[in-house]
């Protein structure tokens, strides 16, 4: 399996730590992120700092999948 990359999905007043395969394409990533119906407005993404990089992800994104790793994350994942 490829290395994993963690990043923040930032919203207004809320953010989720996400994790993806290191070799995922932008097209694959965007296709999976389109399945998120957030209870917040999306503002962007950013890299985690050194401490945050050790935290467990709340959203796990694969080549053809996306899932919540923590059920307390305030969004829904929908399949189209």
N, CA, C and O atoms as a GROMACS GRO file, in nm:
protein
  320
    1UNK      N    1   0.085  -0.119   0.000
    1UNK     CA    2   0.000   0.000   0.000
    1UNK      C    3   0.089   0.124   0.000
    1UNK      O    4   0.195   0.125   0.062
    2UNK      N    5   0.045   0.227  -0.068
    2UNK     CA    6   0.119   0.353  -0.077
    2UNK      C    7   0.121   0.423   0.058
    2UNK      O    8   0.036   0.399   0.143
    3UNK      N    9   0.219   0.511   0.075
    3UNK     CA   10   0.221   0.595   0.195
    3UNK      C   11   0.090   0.670   0.206
    3UNK      O   12   0.022   0.692   0.106
    4UNK      N   13   0.056   0.709   0.327
    4UNK     CA   14  -0.068   0.782   0.351
    4UNK      C   15  -0.034   0.929   0.374
    4UNK      O   16   0.073   0.962   0.426
    5UNK      N   17  -0.125   1.018   0.334
    5UNK     CA   18  -0.111   1.161   0.354
    5UNK      C   19  -0.228   1.208   0.440
    5UNK      O   20  -0.343   1.176   0.411
    6UNK      N   21  -0.198   1.284   0.544
    6UNK     CA   22  -0.303   1.345   0.626
    6UNK      C   23  -0.313   1.493   0.592
    6UNK      O   24  -0.213   1.558   0.560
    7UNK      N   25  -0.436   1.544   0.598
    7UNK     CA   26  -0.457   1.687   0.576
    7UNK      C   27  -0.586   1.728   0.642
    7UNK      O   28  -0.670   1.644   0.674
    8UNK      N   29  -0.601   1.857   0.664
    8UNK     CA   30  -0.722   1.912   0.726
    8UNK      C   31  -0.820   1.955   0.619
    8UNK      O   32  -0.783   2.023   0.524
    9UNK      N   33  -0.945   1.913   0.634
    9UNK     CA   34  -1.056   1.969   0.558
    9UNK      C   35  -1.112   2.079   0.647
    9UNK      O   36  -1.180   2.051   0.746
   10UNK      N   37  -1.085   2.203   0.613
   10UNK     CA   38  -1.123   2.316   0.697
   10UNK      C   39  -1.262   2.366   0.664
   10UNK      O   40  -1.303   2.371   0.548
   11UNK      N   41  -1.334   2.404   0.768
   11UNK     CA   42  -1.464   2.467   0.753
   11UNK      C   43  -1.470   2.590   0.842
   11UNK      O   44  -1.372   2.624   0.907
   12UNK      N   45  -1.582   2.655   0.846
   12UNK     CA   46  -1.600   2.773   0.931
   12UNK      C   47  -1.628   2.726   1.074
   12UNK      O   48  -1.740   2.687   1.106
   13UNK      N   49  -1.527   2.730   1.158
   13UNK     CA   50  -1.542   2.692   1.298
   13UNK      C   51  -1.530   2.543   1.324
   13UNK      O   52  -1.549   2.500   1.437
   14UNK      N   53  -1.498   2.464   1.222
   14UNK     CA   54  -1.484   2.319   1.238
   14UNK      C   55  -1.386   2.268   1.133
   14UNK      O   56  -1.375   2.327   1.025
   15UNK      N   57  -1.316   2.159   1.164
   15UNK     CA   58  -1.224   2.099   1.069
   15UNK      C   59  -1.216   1.950   1.095
   15UNK      O   60  -1.235   1.905   1.209
   16UNK      N   61  -1.189   1.872   0.991
   16UNK     CA   62  -1.173   1.728   1.001
   16UNK      C   63  -1.034   1.690   0.955
   16UNK      O   64  -0.988   1.740   0.852
   17UNK      N   65  -0.967   1.604   1.029
   17UNK     CA   66  -0.840   1.550   0.984
   17UNK      C   67  -0.869   1.432   0.893
   17UNK      O   68  -0.934   1.336   0.935
   18UNK      N   69  -0.823   1.438   0.769
   18UNK     CA   70  -0.850   1.335   0.670
   18UNK      C   71  -0.720   1.264   0.634
   18UNK      O   72  -0.611   1.316   0.657
   19UNK      N   73  -0.734   1.144   0.579
   19UNK     CA   74  -0.618   1.066   0.538
   19UNK      C   75  -0.648   1.003   0.403
   19UNK      O   76  -0.758   0.952   0.380
   20UNK      N   77  -0.549   1.006   0.313
   20UNK     CA   78  -0.564   0.950   0.179
   20UNK      C   79  -0.439   0.872   0.141
   20UNK      O   80  -0.333   0.893   0.200
   21UNK      N   81  -0.451   0.780   0.043
   21UNK     CA   82  -0.332   0.715  -0.010
   21UNK      C   83  -0.239   0.820  -0.073
   21UNK      O   84  -0.287   0.915  -0.134
   22UNK      N   85  -0.110   0.802  -0.058
   22UNK     CA   86  -0.014   0.900  -0.110
   22UNK      C   87  -0.016   0.916  -0.260
   22UNK      O   88   0.027   1.020  -0.312
   23UNK      N   89  -0.063   0.815  -0.332
   23UNK     CA   90  -0.063   0.824  -0.477
   23UNK      C   91  -0.202   0.847  -0.536
   23UNK      O   92  -0.223   0.824  -0.656
   24UNK      N   93  -0.296   0.892  -0.454
   24UNK     CA   94  -0.430   0.922  -0.507
   24UNK      C   95  -0.422   1.040  -0.602
   24UNK      O   96  -0.345   1.133  -0.581
   25UNK      N   97  -0.501   1.035  -0.708
   25UNK     CA   98  -0.502   1.148  -0.801
   25UNK      C   99  -0.598   1.255  -0.750
   25UNK      O  100  -0.685   1.227  -0.667
   26UNK      N  101  -0.581   1.374  -0.798
   26UNK     CA  102  -0.671   1.482  -0.759
   26UNK      C  103  -0.814   1.448  -0.801
   26UNK      O  104  -0.908   1.476  -0.727
   27UNK      N  105  -0.830   1.390  -0.918
   27UNK     CA  106  -0.963   1.351  -0.966
   27UNK      C  107  -1.028   1.252  -0.869
   27UNK      O  108  -1.145   1.268  -0.836
   28UNK      N  109  -0.954   1.151  -0.824
   28UNK     CA  110  -1.008   1.053  -0.730
   28UNK      C  111  -1.044   1.120  -0.597
   28UNK      O  112  -1.149   1.092  -0.540
   29UNK      N  113  -0.956   1.209  -0.548
   29UNK     CA  114  -0.980   1.278  -0.421
   29UNK      C  115  -1.106   1.363  -0.428
   29UNK      O  116  -1.190   1.358  -0.338
   30UNK      N  117  -1.120   1.441  -0.533
   30UNK     CA  118  -1.236   1.527  -0.546
   30UNK      C  119  -1.365   1.446  -0.560
   30UNK      O  120  -1.468   1.485  -0.506
   31UNK      N  121  -1.359   1.335  -0.631
   31UNK     CA  122  -1.477   1.249  -0.646
   31UNK      C  123  -1.525   1.200  -0.510
   31UNK      O  124  -1.645   1.196  -0.485
   32UNK      N  125  -1.433   1.162  -0.423
   32UNK     CA  126  -1.471   1.114  -0.291
   32UNK      C  127  -1.519   1.230  -0.202
   32UNK      O  128  -1.616   1.215  -0.128
   33UNK      N  129  -1.452   1.344  -0.209
   33UNK     CA  130  -1.492   1.459  -0.126
   33UNK      C  131  -1.629   1.513  -0.165
   33UNK      O  132  -1.697   1.573  -0.083
   34UNK      N  133  -1.669   1.492  -0.291
   34UNK     CA  134  -1.803   1.534  -0.333
   34UNK      C  135  -1.912   1.460  -0.257
   34UNK      O  136  -2.027   1.505  -0.255
   35UNK      N  137  -1.878   1.347  -0.195
   35UNK     CA  138  -1.975   1.268  -0.121
   35UNK      C  139  -2.000   1.320   0.020
   35UNK      O  140  -2.089   1.272   0.089
   36UNK      N  141  -1.922   1.418   0.063
   36UNK     CA  142  -1.938   1.474   0.196
   36UNK      C  143  -2.048   1.579   0.192
   36UNK      O  144  -2.042   1.673   0.114
   37UNK      N  145  -2.148   1.562   0.277
   37UNK     CA  146  -2.250   1.664   0.294
   37UNK      C  147  -2.229   1.722   0.433
   37UNK      O  148  -2.283   1.670   0.531
   38UNK      N  149  -2.152   1.828   0.442
   38UNK     CA  150  -2.115   1.881   0.573
   38UNK      C  151  -2.226   1.963   0.637
   38UNK      O  152  -2.315   2.015   0.570
   39UNK      N  153  -2.218   1.973   0.767
   39UNK     CA  154  -2.302   2.063   0.844
   39UNK      C  155  -2.224   2.192   0.870
   39UNK      O  156  -2.244   2.258   0.972
   40UNK      N  157  -2.137   2.227   0.779
   40UNK     CA  158  -2.050   2.343   0.792
   40UNK      C  159  -2.014   2.388   0.651
   40UNK      O  160  -2.036   2.314   0.555
   41UNK      N  161  -1.959   2.505   0.638
   41UNK     CA  162  -1.918   2.550   0.506
   41UNK      C  163  -1.771   2.517   0.485
   41UNK      O  164  -1.690   2.537   0.575
   42UNK      N  165  -1.735   2.468   0.369
   42UNK     CA  166  -1.598   2.430   0.340
   42UNK      C  167  -1.516   2.554   0.303
   42UNK      O  168  -1.561   2.638   0.225
   43UNK      N  169  -1.399   2.564   0.359
   43UNK     CA  170  -1.311   2.678   0.331
   43UNK      C  171  -1.182   2.638   0.263
   43UNK      O  172  -1.119   2.721   0.198
   44UNK      N  173  -1.139   2.513   0.276
   44UNK     CA  174  -1.015   2.472   0.211
   44UNK      C  175  -0.948   2.356   0.281
   44UNK      O  176  -1.007   2.291   0.368
   45UNK      N  177  -0.824   2.331   0.241
   45UNK     CA  178  -0.745   2.225   0.304
   45UNK      C  179  -0.611   2.282   0.345
   45UNK      O  180  -0.566   2.383   0.291
   46UNK      N  181  -0.545   2.216   0.442
   46UNK     CA  182  -0.411   2.255   0.482
   46UNK      C  183  -0.341   2.135   0.542
   46UNK      O  184  -0.406   2.038   0.582
   47UNK      N  185  -0.211   2.140   0.549
   47UNK     CA  186  -0.132   2.032   0.608
   47UNK      C  187  -0.138   2.040   0.759
   47UNK      O  188  -0.147   2.149   0.815
   48UNK      N  189  -0.134   1.924   0.828
   48UNK     CA  190  -0.129   1.926   0.974
   48UNK      C  191   0.011   1.965   1.021
   48UNK      O  192   0.109   1.945   0.949
   49UNK      N  193   0.019   2.022   1.142
   49UNK     CA  194   0.151   2.051   1.198
   49UNK      C  195   0.211   1.920   1.250
   49UNK      O  196   0.148   1.815   1.239
   50UNK      N  197   0.332   1.924   1.306
   50UNK     CA  198   0.400   1.801   1.348
   50UNK      C  199   0.321   1.723   1.453
   50UNK      O  200   0.316   1.600   1.446
   51UNK      N  201   0.260   1.790   1.548
   51UNK     CA  202   0.180   1.721   1.650
   51UNK      C  203   0.053   1.661   1.590
   51UNK      O  204   0.020   1.546   1.618
   52UNK      N  205  -0.017   1.738   1.508
   52UNK     CA  206  -0.142   1.693   1.448
   52UNK      C  207  -0.122   1.573   1.355
   52UNK      O  208  -0.212   1.491   1.339
   53UNK      N  209  -0.003   1.562   1.295
   53UNK     CA  210   0.025   1.451   1.203
   53UNK      C  211   0.018   1.316   1.274
   53UNK      O  212   0.001   1.213   1.208
   54UNK      N  213   0.031   1.315   1.406
   54UNK     CA  214   0.024   1.190   1.483
   54UNK      C  215  -0.117   1.159   1.531
   54UNK      O  216  -0.140   1.051   1.586
   55UNK      N  217  -0.211   1.248   1.511
   55UNK     CA  218  -0.348   1.225   1.553
   55UNK      C  219  -0.415   1.124   1.461
   55UNK      O  220  -0.372   1.106   1.346
   56UNK      N  221  -0.518   1.057   1.510
   56UNK     CA  222  -0.595   0.965   1.427
   56UNK      C  223  -0.685   1.044   1.334
   56UNK      O  224  -0.744   1.144   1.375
   57UNK      N  225  -0.697   1.001   1.208
   57UNK     CA  226  -0.784   1.073   1.114
   57UNK      C  227  -0.930   1.054   1.150
   57UNK      O  228  -0.969   0.952   1.208
   58UNK      N  229  -1.011   1.153   1.114
   58UNK     CA  230  -1.156   1.147   1.135
   58UNK      C  231  -1.229   1.103   1.008
   58UNK      O  232  -1.339   1.048   1.015
   59UNK      N  233  -1.167   1.129   0.894
   59UNK     CA  234  -1.221   1.091   0.764
   59UNK      C  235  -1.110   1.014   0.692
   59UNK      O  236  -0.995   1.058   0.689
   60UNK      N  237  -1.143   0.899   0.635
   60UNK     CA  238  -1.045   0.821   0.559
   60UNK      C  239  -1.096   0.812   0.415
   60UNK      O  240  -1.207   0.766   0.390
   61UNK      N  241  -1.012   0.856   0.323
   61UNK     CA  242  -1.046   0.860   0.182
   61UNK      C  243  -0.960   0.760   0.108
   61UNK      O  244  -0.838   0.759   0.123
   62UNK      N  245  -1.023   0.676   0.029
   62UNK     CA  246  -0.951   0.580  -0.055
   62UNK      C  247  -0.966   0.618  -0.200
   62UNK      O  248  -1.024   0.721  -0.233
   63UNK      N  249  -0.913   0.532  -0.288
   63UNK     CA  250  -0.924   0.558  -0.432
   63UNK      C  251  -1.069   0.562  -0.477
   63UNK      O  252  -1.106   0.644  -0.561
   64UNK      N  253  -1.152   0.475  -0.421
   64UNK     CA  254  -1.292   0.466  -0.461
   64UNK      C  255  -1.386   0.467  -0.340
   64UNK      O  256  -1.498   0.416  -0.349
   65UNK      N  257  -1.341   0.523  -0.229
   65UNK     CA  258  -1.424   0.518  -0.108
   65UNK      C  259  -1.393   0.637  -0.017
   65UNK      O  260  -1.288   0.701  -0.028
   66UNK      N  261  -1.487   0.663   0.072
   66UNK     CA  262  -1.469   0.763   0.177
   66UNK      C  263  -1.552   0.717   0.295
   66UNK      O  264  -1.665   0.669   0.277
   67UNK      N  265  -1.498   0.730   0.415
   67UNK     CA  266  -1.571   0.689   0.534
   67UNK      C  267  -1.529   0.771   0.654
   67UNK      O  268  -1.418   0.826   0.659
   68UNK      N  269  -1.619   0.779   0.750
   68UNK     CA  270  -1.588   0.845   0.876
   68UNK      C  271  -1.518   0.744   0.965
   68UNK      O  272  -1.569   0.633   0.985
   69UNK      N  273  -1.403   0.779   1.020
   69UNK     CA  274  -1.332   0.692   1.115
   69UNK      C  275  -1.383   0.719   1.256
   69UNK      O  276  -1.360   0.640   1.348
   70UNK      N  277  -1.451   0.830   1.273
   70UNK     CA  278  -1.506   0.872   1.402
   70UNK      C  279  -1.650   0.914   1.378
   70UNK      O  280  -1.676   1.010   1.306
   71UNK      N  281  -1.744   0.844   1.438
   71UNK     CA  282  -1.886   0.872   1.414
   71UNK      C  283  -1.931   1.008   1.468
   71UNK      O  284  -2.039   1.055   1.433
   72UNK      N  285  -1.850   1.072   1.551
   72UNK     CA  286  -1.889   1.203   1.603
   72UNK      C  287  -1.861   1.316   1.504
   72UNK      O  288  -1.897   1.431   1.530
   73UNK      N  289  -1.798   1.285   1.391
   73UNK     CA  290  -1.772   1.386   1.288
   73UNK      C  291  -1.904   1.438   1.235
   73UNK      O  292  -1.992   1.360   1.196
   74UNK      N  293  -1.919   1.570   1.232
   74UNK     CA  294  -2.046   1.633   1.197
   74UNK      C  295  -2.063   1.649   1.046
   74UNK      O  296  -2.063   1.760   0.994
   75UNK      N  297  -2.077   1.536   0.977
   75UNK     CA  298  -2.108   1.537   0.835
   75UNK      C  299  -2.169   1.403   0.801
   75UNK      O  300  -2.165   1.309   0.880
   76UNK      N  301  -2.225   1.395   0.683
   76UNK     CA  302  -2.279   1.271   0.633
   76UNK      C  303  -2.203   1.235   0.506
   76UNK      O  304  -2.164   1.322   0.429
   77UNK      N  305  -2.184   1.106   0.485
   77UNK     CA  306  -2.123   1.058   0.361
   77UNK      C  307  -2.237   0.998   0.278
   77UNK      O  308  -2.310   0.911   0.325
   78UNK      N  309  -2.252   1.046   0.156
   78UNK     CA  310  -2.360   0.997   0.071
   78UNK      C  311  -2.301   0.936  -0.055
   78UNK      O  312  -2.199   0.983  -0.106
   79UNK      N  313  -2.364   0.833  -0.104
   79UNK     CA  314  -2.326   0.770  -0.230
   79UNK      C  315  -2.422   0.816  -0.338
   79UNK      O  316  -2.543   0.815  -0.318
   80UNK      N  317  -2.369   0.855  -0.450
   80UNK     CA  318  -2.453   0.901  -0.563
   80UNK      C  319  -2.471   0.790  -0.661
   80UNK      O  320  -2.538   0.807  -0.762
   0.00000   0.00000   0.00000
